Each structure stands twice: as structure tokens, then as C-alpha cells.
Amino acid sequence: MTAPALAVAAALLSLALPVLPAVAGDAGLRVTWKPQRPRAGDVAWLTVGGVPDGAVVEGSVSGRPARFFPYGDGHAAVVGFDVDVQPGTKTWRVAVLEPGREPRTATGKIAVLRRDFHVQRLTLPPSMVDLDPETEKRAEAEGERLRTLYRMVTAERLWRGTFVRPVAGTEPGAGFGARRIINGQPRAPHTGVDYAAPAGTPVVAANDGRVVLVADFFFPGRLVVLDHGLGVYTLYFHLDEVKVSQGEMVGRGQPIATVGATGRATGPHLHFGALVGGARVDPSALLKLRVVE
């Protein structure tokens, strides 16, 4: 299908999906979504108003927990929609728990739109693609170590305010969701954005958080992973020099590393990734969140 035809198809799908209510509630709850119609890879802001002091808010989206924190006159949660999420309507549920009262609940649905990703064809040395058994075993173990880490959830919110871009400049990061064909072989989608930058360019923390991993892996190269709490992680791959230690607390905008070309990289650049509640999301969407503390 040609690019214009794909654009038309996506537009028709958008029209076909119902505009579901952005506000729904029960017993005085005000539940809102922003954006109202997210796409695959998007980050959404879910708020519940009318929550009294001392109450606890719990919720889920498509059966996955949404982790709320006090915000304004209510509670809010950051919800991620995975790069591979299927378009269509997703069910959500929230509950407000107050001492001495029956829980107040609200349920509804939100439409997730289709998002088309471009195909990226790369040519790399065969040794970086067709792995020998020992290297393949190493890469699989490293991937499982990352997946295990992302399943861990810090109960408190460490981040505050807006997330900032990890390298200086104005050019947007590129490549999120790209369906990569490497040396003619289809590979997993690219789940971060790449910032082109000279080797040695400072890399800063996108927000407050804890350094939960500093490592040197086969594919990502030298890397840093930051835990921002409540299931939000940011990832920094292909680094040259790392300036932080595992377990260290860092602040938004603090230098944590420099750009390199370690791991499977065709040249110096920063691969910047993000996960929200286990969903692999577009880091650019995380940077667009406007949070007033």
C-alpha cells in the first residue's frame, strides 16, 4: 500500500472509531483523559477529580494497573500505550477508597487509534546481526535482565514537573516504532528515539529519579536506566562515558553520561527510551506532558 493510501486508511479508521466520553463518573467522580484518543506509543494523562484528602485512588486500563498520585484537587496517573497495542476501544476503571465508606467507582472506554510506522532498512556487519551461540545467549540474558528490571515498580513518585530532552538541540528524536529490516531480516520495532550528536556530547537526566542500572550490554552498549517511580523508566543507550553510579539519586537536567557509539551502533548517537507501566512508549510523548506542580 502506498504512503498516501496508508494515510487515507488511517484517517478512515480514526473516523470509524467512536468518540468516547472524556468525562465519566459515579457519585461525584470526574474522570478525564488527555489526549482523548491516544495512538500506539502515546502517553496519556488520566485524572480523577472530586477526591477528598486521605482517599486512595486505584485503577486499571485494559487490565493493567494505573498508578495514581495526588495532583491538584484530585489524583492523576500517567498511562502508556505500547508501541504494539492494537487499535480499538480499551476499558478503564477507577475506584476511590475512603475510610468508613463504600468505594466509589467509575468505568468507561477510550479509543486507541492506529499509528503507522515507517520501515527502516539498515546494513550492519554480519557479526552484529548473525550472532554466534555464545553471543546470542549473552544478548538474551541481557534482554531478560532489562525486562525483569522494568517489571519492578517503585511505590513513590520520584519525578516532578516536565520531562526534558536528554541532549541539547532542537531537532526531534527520530525512529520510534520503526520496523527495522537489518541485512534483509525483519527485526523487532525500534522502541526509542535516536538523537544524532557528536561523541562526547553531554547526556542529562530527563527528570528526577534513581539510577537502577549501569551496564555494558551487547546491543545497547554502555547504558544507564533511571527509575522515576510509579512504573516510569527512561533509558539511555550507546553511551561513551558514564558519570553516575547505580543506586545514585539524580535530578532533572543533571549530566549523567556522554554520547558514544558503543554496542550495535552505526555511529555516535543517543538512543533514548521510555517505559510507562511496562508499555514501551514514544519518549517524545513523555516530553510533551505538561505537569504543573
Residue, then its C-alpha position, 0 to 999 in steps of 0.5 A: m500500500t502506498a504512503p498516501a493510501l496508508a494515510v487515507a486508511a488511517a484517517l478512515l479508521s480514526l473516523a470509524l472509531p467512536v468518540l468516547p466520553a472524556v468525562a465519566g463518573d459515579a457519585g461525584l467522580r470526574v474522570t478525564w483523559k488527555p489526549q482523548r484518543p491516544r495512538a500506539g506509543d502515546v502517553a496519556w494523562l488520566t485524572v480523577g477529580g472530586v477526591p477528598d484528602g486521605a482517599v486512595v485512588e486505584g485503577s486499571v486500563s485494559g487490565r493493567p494497573a494505573r498508578f495514581f498520585p495526588y495532583g491538584d484537587g484530585h489524583a492523576a496517573v500517567v498511562g502508556f500505550d505500547v508501541d504494539v497495542q492494537p487499535g480499538t476501544k480499551t476499558w478503564r476503571v477507577a475506584v476511590l477508597e475512603p475510610g468508613r465508606e463504600p468505594r466509589t467507582a467509575t468505568g468507561k472506554i477510550a479509543v486507541l487509534r492506529r499509528d503507522f510506522h515507517v520501515q527502516r532498512l539498515t546494513l550492519p556487519p554480519s557479526m552484529v546481526d548473525l550472532d554466534p551461540e555464545t553471543e546470542k545467549r549473552a544478548e538474551a540474558e541481557g534482554e531478560r535482565l532489562r525486562t525483569l528490571y522494568r517489571m519492578v515498580t517503585a511505590e513513590r513518585l520520584w519525578r516532578g514537573t516536565f520531562v526534558r530532552p536528554v541532549a541539547g538541540t532542537e531537532p526531534g528524536a527520530g525512529f520510534g516504532a520503526r520496523r527495522i529490516i537489518n541485512g534483509q531480516p525483519r527485526a523487532p520495532h525500534t522502541g526509542v528515539d535516536y538523537a544524532a550528536p557528536a561523541g562526547t556530547p553531554v547526556v542529562a537526566a530527563n527528570d528526577g529519579r534513581v539510577v537502577l542500572v549501569a551496564d555494558f550490554f551487547f546491543p545497547g552498549r554502555l547504558v544507564v536506566l533511571d527509575h522515576g517511580l510509579g512504573v516510569y523508566t527512561l533509558y539511555f543507550h550507546l553511551d561513551e562515558v558514564k558519570v553516575s553510579q547505580g543506586e545514585m539519586v539524580g535530578r532533572g537536567q543533571p549530566i549523567a553520561t556522554v554520547g558514544a557509539t558503543g554496542r550495535a551502533t552505526g555511529p555516535h548517537l543517543h538512543f533514548g527510551a521510555l517505559v510507562g507501566g511496562a508499555r514501551v512508549d514514544p519518549s517524545a510523548l513523555l516530553k510533551l506532558r505538561v505537569v504543573e506542580 
